[in-house]
Amino acid sequence: MRSTSLGGLLLAAVTAGLLAGCSGSGDAAADGSELNASAMAKKSPRGKGKTDPTTTSGSVTLTWSPPTLNTDGSALSDLAGYRIQYGASNDSLSQFVDVGGASTTSLLVPGLQRGAMYYFAMSALNASGEASGPTNVVSAFAQ
């Protein structure tokens, strides 16, 4: 498999209390790919209009621009999907989800502990299921 360039990661800005604090490094690559992370709260009501933080399920939404080039500069022609790796530590991304479809550009990661920091990286998958190297790691608080 030719190496696919996914470039650096770009995080969404914190806006109007909807998004949690996010941090990361990197810029959009020359191929136009980038990954954004944002977190939104999903509250589970308990009792009459009250919310118990221990029963609140958090999530993080990831969005990205698809890569268009292989690392050798040739056109990317066999993009089949993406692998999102994540975890509670930037050096231990122990969970992953494969996202099918080259045109897919977002993923909601549900079932995260609200208020906890999570770290994410993405790899491109070709039609044979081979993965590119991962992007830089970005982080977001699940909300």
N, C-alpha and C positions, 0 to 999 in steps of 0.2 A: 504494500500500500504506500502510495506517496503520502508524505506528511502534509497534513492540513493545518494551515495557520489560522488559529482562532484569535490571536492577538491578545491584548490586555483586557481588563475588565473595567467597566464604568458603572458606578453605583448611582441609583436614583437619589435625588435630593430629599431631605426631610421636609415635608410640607404639612402645614395646618393640622398637626396632630394625627394625621392618617398614617404616616410612615414612621417607623422606628428609626433610631440612630443607626446609620450604616457606615462602614468604613471599608476601604480596599485600596488597591494600587493599580496603576496601569492606565493606559490610554487606548482609544480605539486603534485597531491595527490598520495598516494600509489597505487590507482587504475589506475593510468596513465592518468587521465583526466586533461586537461588544456584548457584555452581559451586564444587566442591571438587576439589583435586588431591592425589593421593598417589602415591608411587613404590614399586614392589616389585622386588626383584632376581630375575632369571631367569638362573641360572648354567648355563654349558655345560661339562660335565666334560671334562677333558683328562688322559689317562693314568689312573692308578689312584687315583681319588678326589680328584684335585687339580683346582683351578680356576685357569685362567689369566685374569687380569682383562682382558687384551686381546681375549679371545674371548667375554666376557660381554656379552650383549645386555640393555640396560636398557629399562624401560618406565615409563610414568606412567599411572595410572588417573584419569580425570575423572568426577565425578558431579555431577548438578545437579538442581534442582527446576524443573519447567517453568514458564514465565511464564503468567499467567492474564489479564493486562490489556494493552491497548494503552496507549501513552503518554498518550492523551487520556482514559484512565479507562474506556473501553468494554471490554466482554468480548472476549477474544481468541477468535476462532472459526475461523480458517483456519491454525492452526499445523500445519506439515507435517514439520518436522524442524529440524536445527541445523547450523551451519557452525562447526567448531572450527578456529581458526587457531593456528599455533604456529611457534616458531623458537628459535634460540640467542640472540636478542637481543630485548629488550622493544620495541624500535622497528622491528624487522624480522621480522614474523610471516609468513615467506615460504611456509610450507607450510600446507595445509588439508585437511580431510576433511569431507565432507558426511555427516551422520548422518540417515537417514530415520526417520520415525515420530515423531509428537508425544508418544507415551508412552515413548519411549526416554529413559533418564535416566543413562546411563553410557557410557563409551568407554575402552577400553584402547588406548593409543598405544604400539605396540611398535617395535622397531628403533632405539631411541635409544641414544646413547653413554652407557654406565654412568658415573655420577659427574658428568656434565655437567648444567649448569642449562638448563632449557627454560622458555619463556614461552608462556602460553595465553590466548586470548580466545574468546568464543563469541558468535554471532549467531543469531537465530531466522530460520527460513525459512518463507515462506507457501506455499500450494498452487501459486502461479505461479513459485516459485523465487526470489522477491525476498527480500533479507536485511535484517534490522533493523541498526541500528548495533551495533557490538561492545560487549561488557562491558568493564569494567576488566581489565587484564592481571594474571594471577597467575603464579607461578613454582613450579617443583619440580625437585629433582635427580632425574634418572633413576637408578633402582636396579635 
